[in-house]
Amino acid sequence: MPAPYGSPAALIPLMAARFFQWQTESRIEASAQALFEFHGDPRRLPEVMPPLPGLRWVELPVVPPQEGGVMELHWCPLGLPLMRWRGRWKQVSPPELLVDEMLRGPLISFEHEHRFLPDGQGGCRLRDCLKFSFGSSGIALLLGLLMCRLLLPPLFAWRHWRTRVWARKQQRAAPQGESSALNED
């Protein structure tokens, strides 16, 4: 099982290239298919992200996700363009894997792997693995370490909590006695 949020084992710096890999995992009461559909729709991002005023989509890929589908979002708090992020679906393997990568944005490289692993108990393990680089300088190393220690643990704790909230709402909304994609394996 992956290390808990923010633990030393969850951080694997590949020092020569200044690449970082970070991962976390949670159990969600939903099927791999339901989680794949939810996370494969970029319009759902505001449901799992902490509130960020000024975050808006500029370009959305088609749904369901397809390899090569491009997406772009801008973060402009108070109207100031602080971040522009353009990405694409690098790999799409329903219902167990989605990989998005940054084409243009604030990092040298960024890849986010979403894995949906049925647990055999009617739910699924949601595993997020991030690989990224700020560059090869000492400052880039410091930024990567800070991102792994200070930014990613609370961000993904929030995202996984919001995904569990979404799954519970879907279960309550499903008609009684009907089979739901939320708990089929």
FENQUINOR-V410804 format. One record per run of one state. SS is the DSSP state (H for helix, E for strand, - for the rest). FROM is the first residue (numbers start at 1). LEN is the number of residues. If there is no record, write none. Layout:
SS;FROM;LEN + SS;FROM;LEN
//
This chain:
-;1;7 + H;8;3 + E;11;4 + -;15;4 + E;19;10 + -;29;3 + H;32;8 + -;40;2 + H;42;7 + -;49;6 + E;55;5 + -;60;10 + E;70;6 + -;76;1 + H;77;3 + -;80;3 + E;83;11 + -;94;3 + E;97;8 + -;105;4 + E;109;10 + -;119;5 + E;124;10 + -;134;4 + H;138;36 + -;174;12
//
